[in-house]
Amino acid sequence: MQPLDRSAALAIAPLWRLGFRPFFLFGALFALLAVALWGAALAGLAVPQPLGGLLAWHRHEMLFGFGLAIIAGFLLTAVQTWTGLPSLSGRPLMALFGLWLGGRLAWFLTLSPVLLALLELAFAVALLLVFGRLILRARQRHNAPIVLVIGLLGACQALTLYGLVEGDDALQRCGTLAALWLVAALMGIIGGRVIPFFTARGLGLANQAAARPWLMWGLLGLSLAVALLFAVGLSQRPTPLLAAPFLLLAVLHGMRLWHWHDAGIWRVPLLWSLHLAYAWLVVAALGMAVWHLGWLAQPSLASHALAVGAMGGLILAMLARVSLGHTGRALLPPRAMAWAFALLQGAALARVLLAAFSVQGLWLAAALWCLAFALFLRHYAPMLWSARVDGHPG
């Protein structure tokens, strides 16, 4: 059966052979276009009219449009390696991608908020069912936390969309901020696996940094706890007592970075990009702690450190690395990607340090973000829509 399976896999158009291809390609394109539109609107150069308003669209789409697309692409690709079971490809993958694309377009159609919410939730539910079914079939209990986090992300999206339907801005904030810290939990799980492995492999080290399960479980528990605080609205105003879990999160993430660090990473863009992105988790947690103690005026600075620096940075670094490996190429990115990683870091710094003082800081952050993803698309789009260079399916 193996030759028949291989022939069938190779008969599928390259773009639809594995989940990372369409979701990485169009997720990155959406990241560029959506932030460009957001920046143009802030500059008064465009007047988009998404359902529920521009801010509701921006909050939702950063997480559930862009973030969830990349998460889907990564998980639907990784699960095949983890379980040994075939993941989505061909028409089923096209159908799932169609759900995602429909959700992006629906914001600008004349739909009722209820129909928009149902369409948006359909993608999250479908992803959970597809990924969860493969994990269940393989009986991989160690991957159950990922299934849990994806399910909770769907619940937070439902809360956000319920707030949209009801016209309740506070509920929308609760849902999106809780989801953001769930994404932080997912970054803790996945980053804890791949960053030490990639570091050891990229530097030719005999052994990777020792696994510390207690750190992973501690970070997961704390991240879920703070997500719950946001979901129920308890972290919407400064409360000194609530600084404690954020301080502990910062310490545990910092310990991880310390254990993973090797001076050699600064010679390898695929490595320093991962480590710097993960460091923004420390910054975001510290920022929330400082805000709860009353020493920071705007909690949005911490939220954007997490969204732009950590999530955006880790996504771009993973896109660059995973796309090379899964298209059969050597793990040597185009030189321009070092600039892309630096531009993304600049976008995070501009959004956190400059945007609080002037709208020009917001424009700069948006421009740097768009340039970073434009460089990725310029060099990686042909890899994603073309067959593997080694002739294998996938």
QUIQUIGI-V950750 format. One record per residue. N is the residue number from 1. RES is the residue in one letter. SS is DSSP state (H for helix, E for strand, - for the rest). Layout:
n:N res:RES ss:SS
n:N res:RES ss:SS
//
This chain:
n:1 res:M ss:-
n:2 res:Q ss:H
n:3 res:P ss:H
n:4 res:L ss:H
n:5 res:D ss:H
n:6 res:R ss:H
n:7 res:S ss:H
n:8 res:A ss:H
n:9 res:A ss:H
n:10 res:L ss:H
n:11 res:A ss:H
n:12 res:I ss:-
n:13 res:A ss:-
n:14 res:P ss:H
n:15 res:L ss:H
n:16 res:W ss:H
n:17 res:R ss:-
n:18 res:L ss:-
n:19 res:G ss:H
n:20 res:F ss:H
n:21 res:R ss:H
n:22 res:P ss:H
n:23 res:F ss:H
n:24 res:F ss:H
n:25 res:L ss:H
n:26 res:F ss:H
n:27 res:G ss:H
n:28 res:A ss:H
n:29 res:L ss:H
n:30 res:F ss:H
n:31 res:A ss:H
n:32 res:L ss:H
n:33 res:L ss:H
n:34 res:A ss:H
n:35 res:V ss:H
n:36 res:A ss:H
n:37 res:L ss:H
n:38 res:W ss:H
n:39 res:G ss:H
n:40 res:A ss:H
n:41 res:A ss:H
n:42 res:L ss:H
n:43 res:A ss:-
n:44 res:G ss:-
n:45 res:L ss:-
n:46 res:A ss:-
n:47 res:V ss:-
n:48 res:P ss:-
n:49 res:Q ss:-
n:50 res:P ss:-
n:51 res:L ss:-
n:52 res:G ss:-
n:53 res:G ss:-
n:54 res:L ss:H
n:55 res:L ss:H
n:56 res:A ss:H
n:57 res:W ss:H
n:58 res:H ss:H
n:59 res:R ss:H
n:60 res:H ss:H
n:61 res:E ss:H
n:62 res:M ss:H
n:63 res:L ss:H
n:64 res:F ss:H
n:65 res:G ss:H
n:66 res:F ss:H
n:67 res:G ss:H
n:68 res:L ss:H
n:69 res:A ss:H
n:70 res:I ss:H
n:71 res:I ss:H
n:72 res:A ss:H
n:73 res:G ss:H
n:74 res:F ss:H
n:75 res:L ss:H
n:76 res:L ss:H
n:77 res:T ss:H
n:78 res:A ss:H
n:79 res:V ss:H
n:80 res:Q ss:H
n:81 res:T ss:H
n:82 res:W ss:H
n:83 res:T ss:H
n:84 res:G ss:-
n:85 res:L ss:-
n:86 res:P ss:-
n:87 res:S ss:-
n:88 res:L ss:-
n:89 res:S ss:-
n:90 res:G ss:H
n:91 res:R ss:H
n:92 res:P ss:H
n:93 res:L ss:H
n:94 res:M ss:H
n:95 res:A ss:H
n:96 res:L ss:H
n:97 res:F ss:H
n:98 res:G ss:H
n:99 res:L ss:H
n:100 res:W ss:H
n:101 res:L ss:H
n:102 res:G ss:H
n:103 res:G ss:H
n:104 res:R ss:H
n:105 res:L ss:H
n:106 res:A ss:H
n:107 res:W ss:-
n:108 res:F ss:-
n:109 res:L ss:-
n:110 res:T ss:-
n:111 res:L ss:-
n:112 res:S ss:-
n:113 res:P ss:H
n:114 res:V ss:H
n:115 res:L ss:H
n:116 res:L ss:H
n:117 res:A ss:H
n:118 res:L ss:H
n:119 res:L ss:H
n:120 res:E ss:H
n:121 res:L ss:H
n:122 res:A ss:H
n:123 res:F ss:H
n:124 res:A ss:H
n:125 res:V ss:H
n:126 res:A ss:H
n:127 res:L ss:H
n:128 res:L ss:H
n:129 res:L ss:H
n:130 res:V ss:H
n:131 res:F ss:H
n:132 res:G ss:H
n:133 res:R ss:H
n:134 res:L ss:H
n:135 res:I ss:H
n:136 res:L ss:H
n:137 res:R ss:H
n:138 res:A ss:-
n:139 res:R ss:-
n:140 res:Q ss:-
n:141 res:R ss:H
n:142 res:H ss:H
n:143 res:N ss:H
n:144 res:A ss:H
n:145 res:P ss:H
n:146 res:I ss:H
n:147 res:V ss:H
n:148 res:L ss:H
n:149 res:V ss:H
n:150 res:I ss:H
n:151 res:G ss:H
n:152 res:L ss:H
n:153 res:L ss:H
n:154 res:G ss:H
n:155 res:A ss:H
n:156 res:C ss:H
n:157 res:Q ss:H
n:158 res:A ss:H
n:159 res:L ss:H
n:160 res:T ss:H
n:161 res:L ss:H
n:162 res:Y ss:H
n:163 res:G ss:H
n:164 res:L ss:H
n:165 res:V ss:H
n:166 res:E ss:H
n:167 res:G ss:-
n:168 res:D ss:-
n:169 res:D ss:H
n:170 res:A ss:H
n:171 res:L ss:H
n:172 res:Q ss:H
n:173 res:R ss:H
n:174 res:C ss:H
n:175 res:G ss:H
n:176 res:T ss:H
n:177 res:L ss:H
n:178 res:A ss:H
n:179 res:A ss:H
n:180 res:L ss:H
n:181 res:W ss:H
n:182 res:L ss:H
n:183 res:V ss:H
n:184 res:A ss:H
n:185 res:A ss:H
n:186 res:L ss:H
n:187 res:M ss:H
n:188 res:G ss:H
n:189 res:I ss:H
n:190 res:I ss:H
n:191 res:G ss:H
n:192 res:G ss:H
n:193 res:R ss:H
n:194 res:V ss:H
n:195 res:I ss:H
n:196 res:P ss:H
n:197 res:F ss:H
n:198 res:F ss:H
n:199 res:T ss:H
n:200 res:A ss:H
n:201 res:R ss:H
n:202 res:G ss:H
n:203 res:L ss:H
n:204 res:G ss:-
n:205 res:L ss:-
n:206 res:A ss:-
n:207 res:N ss:-
n:208 res:Q ss:-
n:209 res:A ss:-
n:210 res:A ss:-
n:211 res:A ss:-
n:212 res:R ss:-
n:213 res:P ss:H
n:214 res:W ss:H
n:215 res:L ss:H
n:216 res:M ss:H
n:217 res:W ss:H
n:218 res:G ss:H
n:219 res:L ss:H
n:220 res:L ss:H
n:221 res:G ss:H
n:222 res:L ss:H
n:223 res:S ss:H
n:224 res:L ss:H
n:225 res:A ss:H
n:226 res:V ss:H
n:227 res:A ss:H
n:228 res:L ss:H
n:229 res:L ss:H
n:230 res:F ss:H
n:231 res:A ss:H
n:232 res:V ss:-
n:233 res:G ss:-
n:234 res:L ss:-
n:235 res:S ss:-
n:236 res:Q ss:-
n:237 res:R ss:-
n:238 res:P ss:-
n:239 res:T ss:-
n:240 res:P ss:H
n:241 res:L ss:H
n:242 res:L ss:H
n:243 res:A ss:H
n:244 res:A ss:H
n:245 res:P ss:H
n:246 res:F ss:H
n:247 res:L ss:H
n:248 res:L ss:H
n:249 res:L ss:H
n:250 res:A ss:H
n:251 res:V ss:H
n:252 res:L ss:H
n:253 res:H ss:H
n:254 res:G ss:H
n:255 res:M ss:H
n:256 res:R ss:H
n:257 res:L ss:H
n:258 res:W ss:H
n:259 res:H ss:H
n:260 res:W ss:H
n:261 res:H ss:-
n:262 res:D ss:-
n:263 res:A ss:H
n:264 res:G ss:H
n:265 res:I ss:H
n:266 res:W ss:H
n:267 res:R ss:H
n:268 res:V ss:-
n:269 res:P ss:H
n:270 res:L ss:H
n:271 res:L ss:H
n:272 res:W ss:H
n:273 res:S ss:H
n:274 res:L ss:H
n:275 res:H ss:H
n:276 res:L ss:H
n:277 res:A ss:H
n:278 res:Y ss:H
n:279 res:A ss:H
n:280 res:W ss:H
n:281 res:L ss:H
n:282 res:V ss:H
n:283 res:V ss:H
n:284 res:A ss:H
n:285 res:A ss:H
n:286 res:L ss:H
n:287 res:G ss:H
n:288 res:M ss:H
n:289 res:A ss:H
n:290 res:V ss:H
n:291 res:W ss:H
n:292 res:H ss:H
n:293 res:L ss:-
n:294 res:G ss:-
n:295 res:W ss:-
n:296 res:L ss:-
n:297 res:A ss:-
n:298 res:Q ss:-
n:299 res:P ss:H
n:300 res:S ss:H
n:301 res:L ss:H
n:302 res:A ss:H
n:303 res:S ss:H
n:304 res:H ss:H
n:305 res:A ss:H
n:306 res:L ss:H
n:307 res:A ss:H
n:308 res:V ss:H
n:309 res:G ss:H
n:310 res:A ss:H
n:311 res:M ss:H
n:312 res:G ss:H
n:313 res:G ss:H
n:314 res:L ss:H
n:315 res:I ss:H
n:316 res:L ss:H
n:317 res:A ss:H
n:318 res:M ss:H
n:319 res:L ss:H
n:320 res:A ss:H
n:321 res:R ss:H
n:322 res:V ss:H
n:323 res:S ss:H
n:324 res:L ss:H
n:325 res:G ss:H
n:326 res:H ss:H
n:327 res:T ss:-
n:328 res:G ss:-
n:329 res:R ss:-
n:330 res:A ss:-
n:331 res:L ss:-
n:332 res:L ss:-
n:333 res:P ss:-
n:334 res:P ss:-
n:335 res:R ss:-
n:336 res:A ss:H
n:337 res:M ss:H
n:338 res:A ss:H
n:339 res:W ss:H
n:340 res:A ss:H
n:341 res:F ss:H
n:342 res:A ss:H
n:343 res:L ss:H
n:344 res:L ss:H
n:345 res:Q ss:H
n:346 res:G ss:H
n:347 res:A ss:H
n:348 res:A ss:H
n:349 res:L ss:H
n:350 res:A ss:H
n:351 res:R ss:H
n:352 res:V ss:H
n:353 res:L ss:H
n:354 res:L ss:H
n:355 res:A ss:-
n:356 res:A ss:-
n:357 res:F ss:-
n:358 res:S ss:-
n:359 res:V ss:H
n:360 res:Q ss:H
n:361 res:G ss:H
n:362 res:L ss:H
n:363 res:W ss:H
n:364 res:L ss:H
n:365 res:A ss:H
n:366 res:A ss:H
n:367 res:A ss:H
n:368 res:L ss:H
n:369 res:W ss:H
n:370 res:C ss:H
n:371 res:L ss:H
n:372 res:A ss:H
n:373 res:F ss:H
n:374 res:A ss:H
n:375 res:L ss:H
n:376 res:F ss:H
n:377 res:L ss:H
n:378 res:R ss:H
n:379 res:H ss:H
n:380 res:Y ss:H
n:381 res:A ss:H
n:382 res:P ss:H
n:383 res:M ss:H
n:384 res:L ss:H
n:385 res:W ss:H
n:386 res:S ss:-
n:387 res:A ss:-
n:388 res:R ss:-
n:389 res:V ss:-
n:390 res:D ss:-
n:391 res:G ss:-
n:392 res:H ss:-
n:393 res:P ss:-
n:394 res:G ss:-
//
